[in-house]
Amino acid sequence: MKIAILSRNSRLYSTARLVAAARARGHRVRVLDPLRCYMRIAYDGFVVHYGGRALKGVDAVIPRIGASVTFYGTAVLRQFEMMGVYTPSSSDAVLRARDKLRSLQILASHGIDLPVTVFGDNPDDTSDLLNMLGPAPHVIKLNEGAQGSGVVLAEKAAASQSVIEAFRGLYANFLVQQFVREANGRDIRCFVVGDRVVAAMQRAARDGDFRANLHRGGTGSAVRLSAAERGIALRAAKVLGLGIAGVDLLRSARGPLVLEVNASPGLEGIETVSGVDVADAVVRHLETTLG
């Protein structure tokens, strides 16, 4: 099988692990910087060139598209789809997951529980917007933030008002969410491949922070998932159309809540903590799907 990985940097841990896993199983693999791919779109066919040559015979594409290149990266992925190349996560699925507001709307419409979320634009409506959400603390997050950046905890309603005003002053799109206190600064990352949760870890925020992201100094530990947690992670990935996904859950008094779904989840933390060869699971999924 000939596999292409869309990634800006072949030396990144996740990209390098996928390359190694694919080659260990006898496949040809090539890392393509999506920004170096260029395309011809015409009624008589679709073509992708890279380094002056047409890319032909690709069987599968694994997208590792960073947030900063979402528009161009998903356009390249869509071009491969138009050429009949298989991808476990379609361009539309990546776009759905990358937009936090859109993904939450879709998940909620399918009956998947999540922290109560509000969204509004006009400053005159801020007080009523927060009333819709309920009493502070509130979590305010940029719609297109990643790895815990652009996320603020406001302990009081007045602080929520101030942060919202600041974000509006920057013309930023943001959400305001219920703070789930009983989660105690912890969340669970479930790594979904196909119809299985192949690995999971619990992440805990460092002292003085509430964000459990490893990139923000959080720590990871092994965790045993309940049937409900496993089920909601699989449903969330399926609803968004992702064959590979990192589904972040919170343990709440009313059961597991979906916090976020990541279309390009990192492998380093979860492989280290869980001891699972996630990269191998991804390659095996491609093999099973393509027969």
PATILO-546351 format. One record per atom (N, C-alpha, C): y, x negated, z. Coordinates in steps of 0.2 Angstrom, whole numbers, plus 5000, padded with zeros to 4 digits. Atoms other than C-alpha are relative to their C-alpha. Layout:
YXZ...
//
This chain:
499449965000500050005000500649965000499350045000501849944996500550045004499549974995503049985010500649975000499350034999504949965011500250035006499749984994505849965027500849994999499250005001507750015026500349975007499750034994508549895039500549954998499550055002510149795039499849935002500250074997509249645048499350005001500850014999507449585046499849975006500250044994507549485062500150055006500049964994507849635073499350025002500749994997506349665085499650064996500449945003505849835078499849994993500150015007506049785060499449954999500550055000505049625063499350025002500749984998503649715072499750054995500349965006503449845058499749964994500250055006503349705045499349975002500650034997502049615056499450055000500549954999501049775059499750024993500249985007501049815040499649954997500450065003500449645035499449995003500650014996499149635048499550054997500549955003498349795040499949994992500150015007498449715023500550034995499549965004499949805016500649954997499550045002501349725006500750045002499449974997503049755014500649964999499450045002504849715010500650045004499449974996506449745021500650004995499549995004507849815011500650025004499449984997509649815017500350064996499849945004510149995012500749994997499450015003511949935008500049954994500150045006511249814995499650044995500449965005510249954986500650044996499649965004511150034972499650044995500449955003510650184962500350034993499849965006510650274945499750075001500249934999510650464946500150034993499949975007510350554929499450055000500449955001509450704923499349984998500650035003508050594915499749965005500350044995507650504932500449975005499650034995508150414947499849935001500150075000508250224949500349975006499750044995508550104963499949934998500050075002509049924960500249965007499950044994509049784973500049924997499950075002509649604969499949994993500050005008509749644950499350024997500749985002507949714949499950075002500249934998507249894949499550005005500550004995506249934964499450054997500549965003504550004957499450005005500750004997502850054964500150005008500049994993503450084982499750075002500449944998502250204991500350035006499749974995503250235007500649965003499450034997504950205015500050025007499849994993505250185034500749995001499350014999507050215038500249985007499750034994507850105051500850004999499350005002509650165047500450015006499650004994510950125060500650054999499549955000512350245065500649994995499450025004513750145056499950014992500149995007512850165039499650064998500349935001512250345040500150024993499949975006513050405025499749974994500350035006512550275013499249995001500750014999510850235021499650074998500349935001510350425020500050014992499949995007510950425002499449964996500550045002509750284998499350035001500649974998508350365007499950064996500149945005508650524997499849984993500250035007508550424981499349995000500750015000506850364986499650065000500349935000506350544990500050034993499949975006506950594973499549974995500450035004505850464965499250015002500749984998504250534974499749955005500350044995504150404988500050035006500149964994503450465004500549965006499650024994504550445020499850045006500249964995503950505037500650045003499449974998505750555041500550014994499649995006506750635027500749985001499350024999508550595024500450065003499749944997509050775029499850005008500250004993508050755045500449955004499650054997508950595049500750025001499349985000510650675046500050065006500049954995510150825057500049975007500150034993509650705072500649965001499450044998511150595070500650045002499549954998512350745072499850035007500249974994512150785091500150075000499949934999512950955090499550044995500449975004511951005075499350005002500750004998510350945082499950055006500049964994510651035099500050084997500049935003511051195089499350024997500649995003509451185079499450005006500550004994508351145095500050065004500049944996509051285105499850064996500249955004508851405090499250015000500750005000506951365091499750015007500349994993506851405110499949945004500150064996506851225116500649995005499550004995507751205132500349935000499650065000509151075134500650015005499449994995510651045146500550054996499549965003511951185143500649964997499550045004513251125130500550044998499449965003514951185125500449954995499650035006516051135110500650044998499449975002517851175106500549954997499550055003519351105097500750015003499349984998520951195103500149985007499850014993521751125119500150065004499949944996522251295124499450035003500649974998520451345126499649965005500450054996519851195137499850035007500249974993519951295154499450054999500649955001518851435147499449974998500650035003517751315138499649975006500450034994517351225155499750065004500349954996517151395163499350034997500649985003515851435150499449965002500550054998514951275156499850015007500249994993515051305174500449945004499750054996515651195189499849934998500150075000515851005188499449985005499850055005515150875186499850024993500149995007515150875167499949934997500150055004514550755155500350014993499749995006515650725140499849944995500350065004514950625125500350014993499850005007515550585108499450024995500649975004514550675094499649954997500350055004514150525085499949935004500150064996513950395100499249984999500750025000512350295101499949955006500250054995511450195115500450005006499649994994512450275129500849994999499350015001514150225121500450074999499649935000515550365122499750055004500249954996514750455136500349995007499650004994515750495152499850055005500149954995515350575168500650025004499449974997516750685175499850035006500249974993516450725194500450065001499649944998517850855195500350034993499749975006518550985183500649974997499450035002520250895183499849944996500250065004519350735177499750024993500349985007518450835163500650024996499449985004520150905157500349934998499750065002520850725157499649964994500450035005519450655147500050034994499949965006519450795135500649994996499450025003521250765132500049944997500150075003520950585129499650004994500450005006519550615117500450044994499649965005520650745108500649964997499550055002522050615107499849954995500350055005520850505097499750034994500349965006520350645085499349995000500850015000518550625091499750075001500449944999517250755090499549995006500450014994516350775107499750065002500349954997515250885117500150005007499950004993515350935135499350045003500749974998513650965144500050005008500250004993512951015161499749945002500350064997512550875172499450025004500649984997510750885178499949955006499950054994510950805196499349985002500750024997509050815200499649954996500350065004508650695186500149935003499950064996509350565198500149944995499950065005509950455183499449974997500650025004508250445175499950054994500249965006507650505158499349974998500650025002506050495149500049994992500150015007505850415131499350014998500649985003504450495121500049974993500050035007503950395105499550054996500449965004503350525093499849974993500250025007502350475077499550054998500449955003501650615067499950065005500149944995500850745078499849975007500250034994500650625093500649975004499650044996501650555107499649945002500450064999501050375106500149965006499850044994501950305120500650035004499449984996503250345134500249955005499850044994504250265147500650045004499449984996505450315161500549955000499550044999507150245161500550025006499649994994508250225176500749974999499350035000510150195177500149955005499950064995510750035185500550035005499549984994511750055202500750014997499349985002513450145199500050034993500049975007512950215182499650065000500549945000512150375177499650004993500350005007511650325159499449955001500650045000509850265158499849964995500150045006509950185141499949925002500150074998509150005142500649964997499450045002510649945132500650005005499550004995511749995146499849975007500250034994510749895159499550045004500549964997509450035163499449965000500750034999507649985168499550054998500649965003506050045160499450005005500650004996504450095169499550044997500549965003502750165164500150075003500049934997502650355166499450044997500549955003501350495164500350064999499749935002501850645154499650065002500449944999501450815159499950044993500249975007500750935145500650034998499449975002502451025145500549954997499650055003503350865142499849974993500350025007502150805128500250064995500049955005502250975120500850014998499449995002504150995120500349944996499850065004504350815113499850014993500349995006503250855099500350064996499649945003504151025095500749984998499350035002505850935095500049964994500050055006505350805083499850054994500249965005504450935072500650054997499449955002505951065072500549964996499550045004507150925066499749974994500350035006505850865053499949935000500150074999505550695060499349985001500750034999503850605058500049945005500050054995504450465069500750015003499449984996505650505083499949975007499950024993506250445100500350075003499849944997506350605110500249995008499850014993507350595127500050065004500149944995506950715141500349995007499850004993507650755158499550045004500449964995506550815172500550045004499549964996507550965179499650055004500349954996507251105191499650064996500349955004506851225177499549974995500550035004505651105168500349954995499850055005505850975154500650024996499449985004507550975145500049944995499850055005507850885128500749985000499350034999509350775130500249984993499850025006509350695113499349984996500650025004508150655098500349944995499850065003508350485090499649994994500450015006507850455072499849934998500250075001507750265073499949975007500150024993507050235090499849935000500250075000506950055095499349995003500750024998505149975098500049965006500150054995505549835110499950025007500049984994505849925126499350045002500649954999504450055124499349964999500650045001503149925118499949965006500050054995503549805132499750045007500149964994503449945146499350034999500749965001501950045139499449964999500550045002500949905132499650034994500249975006500650015117500349974993499850025007500649945099500350054996499649955004501950065092500049994993499950025007502249975076499350014996500649995003500349985072499950074999500149925000500350175076500450034994499649985006501750195063499749994994500350015006500850105050499350044999500649965001499250195053500150074998499849945002500150355052500250014992499950005007500750305034499350004996500650005003498950265030499750075000500449934999498250435036500450054995499649955004499650535027499949994993500050015008499550445010499249994998500750015002497650435011499749944998
//
